[in-house]
Amino acid sequence: MKLLFKHCLALNLLFVSLLVISIDSVAKTTDKSTKIKIKCHVELMGGNDIIHFGIIGSNKLAKYPDWLVGKKIATGFSKQKQQVHQVKECVKSNDDFSNALSKKLDENTAR
């Protein structure tokens, strides 16, 4: 009888553990925001303007320009990463920039 009780207790503990892990996994999956492709018109230290491309959580787009200032990013014209001085505008990659200079730079940027 004690052996049967121990088996039932062990199975219940296993079941509860698996249930908790499953619920935790689902919660983490639904908490993550969907990823979106973005493009930003940035000015690098030294004055060069480029279009920076990235993939971020959709809920981070509004704060991304502030976060990007001071970060070093890869560019097409240098092997070394370059530091961002200023972010002029960030939009989803399929959207158009509102700034005329950003639009022109985007048109001239190779993909």
C-alpha positions in Angstrom: 0.0 0.0 0.0 2.8 2.4 0.9 4.5 1.6 -2.5 1.3 2.4 -4.4 1.0 5.7 -2.5 4.6 6.7 -3.3 4.0 5.9 -7.0 0.8 8.0 -7.0 2.6 10.9 -5.2 5.6 10.7 -7.6 3.3 10.7 -10.6 1.3 13.7 -9.2 4.5 15.7 -8.6 5.7 14.9 -12.1 2.3 16.0 -13.6 2.3 19.2 -11.6 5.9 20.0 -12.6 5.2 19.4 -16.3 2.1 21.5 -16.0 4.0 24.4 -14.4 6.7 24.2 -17.1 4.1 24.2 -19.9 2.3 27.2 -18.5 5.5 29.1 -18.0 6.6 28.4 -21.6 3.3 29.6 -23.0 3.5 32.7 -20.9 7.0 33.5 -22.1 5.9 32.9 -25.7 2.9 35.2 -25.5 4.8 37.9 -23.6 7.4 38.3 -26.4 6.4 41.0 -28.9 6.4 40.1 -32.5 9.6 41.1 -34.3 9.5 43.7 -37.0 12.1 45.0 -39.6 13.0 48.6 -39.2 15.1 51.2 -40.9 16.6 54.3 -39.2 18.2 57.4 -40.7 21.2 58.0 -38.4 24.0 60.4 -38.3 27.3 58.9 -37.2 30.1 60.5 -35.3 32.0 62.5 -37.9 28.8 63.6 -39.8 28.1 60.7 -42.2 24.4 60.0 -42.6 23.3 56.4 -43.3 20.3 54.1 -43.2 20.6 51.6 -40.4 18.5 48.4 -40.7 17.5 46.2 -37.8 15.0 43.7 -36.4 13.4 44.6 -33.1 10.3 43.8 -31.0 7.3 45.8 -32.2 6.8 47.3 -28.8 10.3 48.8 -28.8 10.1 50.9 -31.9 9.1 54.1 -30.1 12.1 53.9 -27.7 14.6 52.5 -30.2 16.0 55.9 -31.5 16.9 56.9 -27.9 18.5 53.5 -27.3 20.5 53.6 -30.5 22.3 56.9 -29.8 25.8 56.2 -28.6 25.8 52.6 -29.9 28.3 51.3 -32.4 26.8 49.8 -35.5 28.2 48.1 -38.6 28.3 50.3 -41.8 29.0 49.5 -45.4 32.0 51.8 -45.6 34.2 50.7 -42.7 35.3 47.4 -41.3 35.0 48.9 -37.8 31.7 49.7 -36.3 30.8 53.4 -36.1 29.2 55.2 -33.2 25.7 56.7 -33.7 25.7 60.4 -32.9 22.0 61.1 -33.7 18.9 59.3 -34.9 16.9 61.4 -37.2 14.0 59.0 -37.9 13.0 55.3 -37.5 10.2 53.6 -39.3 9.1 50.0 -40.2 11.1 48.8 -43.2 8.1 48.9 -45.6 7.1 52.4 -44.5 8.3 55.7 -46.0 10.3 58.2 -44.1 8.5 61.6 -43.5 11.7 63.6 -43.7 12.7 64.5 -47.3 16.5 64.0 -46.7 15.7 60.6 -45.1 13.6 59.6 -48.1 16.4 60.6 -50.6 19.0 58.7 -48.5 16.8 55.6 -48.4 16.3 55.7 -52.2 20.1 55.8 -52.7 20.8 53.0 -50.2 21.6 49.5 -51.6 19.6 46.6 -50.1 
